[in-house]
Amino acid sequence: MNSRLTSARGAIAGLGLVTIALVGGFEGLRLYSYQDVVGIWTACYGETRNMRAGLRFTKDECDRMFIGSLVEHESGMRACLRAPDAIPDKVYVAFVSLTYNIGVAAFCRSSLARHANDANLRAACDEILKWDRAGGKVVRGLTIRREREHALCKEGIAA
């Protein structure tokens, strides 16, 4: 599997470090399980897989889960895009951040992915702003996140 987040040896590379800082900053770190704004059990940096009440984690455990999950989401995102390596770095990081938050299936079904596959990155970037809801309601934190992802995305196509 090709990855722009990791080196050939699987170590986190430069673009991976940028992605970790961005997504980790949005997600925050909690070393215990909690229910998010729509009631989904979550822990660490937004991990939801196999979460339930009463779980506790070390920072190292959360870091390992986070890196694995980022690479897994990147892989799923790449599978939906015709030319993922042609996408500028900042646009790519914005897309990985969105995919990590909304999931691979939602990203792949999105008009954002269709626009990216049509090489219309400007329209793809604008689609990011539409993903500011959880449970059908606008969530301020998601609005802020999407505005920052959108700005990064637009910066990437302006360069």
C-alpha positions, 0 to 999 in steps of 0.5 A: 500500500502506498502512503504519503504519511509513512516512509517505505519502512512504515515510519511516520514521515514529514507529511505524516507528522503534519497530519498527526498534529492537525488531526490530533489537535482537532480530536484532542486526547482523552485516556478514557472512554466517553460518549461523544456529542451523539452518544458514540463511545470514543477514546484517545484521539477520537477512536470509536472501534471497540470502545465501551464504557469504563475503558482506560488507556496510556498515552502510548496506547493511544498514540499507537492506535492513532497512527494505525487509524490514520494510516488505515483511513488514508489507505481507504481514502486513497482507494477512492481517488483516481490519482491520490499522489497528484493531490497537493500536500495540503489538500491531501492532509485536509482530505485525510483529516476529513476522512479520519473524522467522517469515515472512509465510506462517507468520504468515498460516497461524497461529492468531494471525492467525485470532484477530486476524481474530476480534477476539480480540487477547488470544488472538492475543497468547498465540499469540506464545509458541508460536513459540520453536523453530527446527529443532524445538528450543526456542531460548532467544533465541527464548523471550526474544524471544517473551516480550518480544513477548508483553509488548508485545502484552498492554501494547497491549491493556491500554491 
